[in-house]
C-alpha cells in the first residue's frame, strides 16, 4: 500500500533505525519511545488490524519475530512488554498491524 507509512518503512522507502529484520518482518526504533528500548515490529505484508490476521501461522510468526526482536534488543533476560493496539479506543494510530516491543525499565500494572 503506497499510502501506508509502515508499508513504506518495510519497503525501505522511508529510512528507519532497524533493530531486527527477517524475510517477513521489520522492527525499527519508535520515533516517540515509551521506554529506553522501544521497537515497532511490523509484518512486511499489509494487514490493517489484528482481526485481519486470520492465519494462525502468520500470527505465530509475528509472535516469534517479537521474541527475536526482544533478543536483538538484549531484553530477553530482564523482561519486556509486548503491546498490540487495536482500533481507536485501543490507541491504534497507524492502520497496519504492529507490535510495540518495550524494555529497559520496570513497567507497572495496570498500564497507564
N, C-alpha and C positions, 0 to 999 in steps of 0.2 A: 504494500500500500504506500503510495507516494506521499500521502498526507499524514502518515503516522510517524511521529518523531522516533519511537523505539524501533520501527522497521528501518528507518534511515540510519540510526546508530548501528543496528545489527548489520546493515549492508555496508558499513564504513563510509557512508556519505557524509556523516556528521562525526567529527572526532570525539573520542571519549577515552577516559583513562581506564583501559581494560584490565580487569582484575582476574578474570577467568574466561576461558573460551573453549568450546568443543564444537563438533560439527553442527549441533542443533541449538546451542545456547550461547549467550554472551552475558557476562556480568561486568558492570562498569561502575565506577565511583559515582555516588549520588551527588548532584550539584548542591543540594541542601541537606547535608548529612545530619541525622538524628543521633548519631553515635560516632565515636572516634573512627570506627571501621564500619562503613555503610556502603554496601554494593546493591545495585539494582540488577536482578537477574531476569533476562527475557528469553523466551524461545525465539529463534530467528524466524520461525513461521508465525504469521499473524493470527492471533486469537484475540478477540475483543475483550472477553471476560472469562473468568474461571468456569462459568457454566458452558462456555463454548468449547472447552477442552473435554470432549466426551470420551476420548480414547484413554483407557487406563494405562496403556503403555506410554503414551505421551505424558500423562500425569506422573507416572513413575520416573520417567527420565528427567522430568523437571525437578522432582524431589532429589534425585541423585545429583543433578547439577547444582542444586542449592547446597547439598552437603560438600560437594567438591569445591564450591566457592568458599564455604567456611574454612575448609582445609587450606585453600590458597591464601586466605586472609590470616591464617595462623590462629584461629579462634576455636578450633575443634576441642581443645583441652579446657580452656577457661569457660567456654559456653557462649551461646549466641541466641539470637531471636530471629525467627522467620516470620515475616508479615506479608500476607496477601490481602490487598484491599479489593472489595467488590462493590461496585455501584456508588452512587452519590453519598448515601448515608455511611458507607464503609470507607469513604475517603479516596476512592479511585479517581485520579485526575487524568491519567492517560489511558485511553481505551485500547490497551494492548496488555495481555496477561503479563504480570510481573510480580516478582517476589523481592522483598527487601531482606537482605541478609545483614544483620546488625550485630556488632560486638565491640569489645574493647572497653566496656564499662558494665556496671551492675544495672539490671533492669528491675523495676518494681512491678507489682501486680495489684490491682488491675492497671492496664496501660492507661496513660493519661491522654 
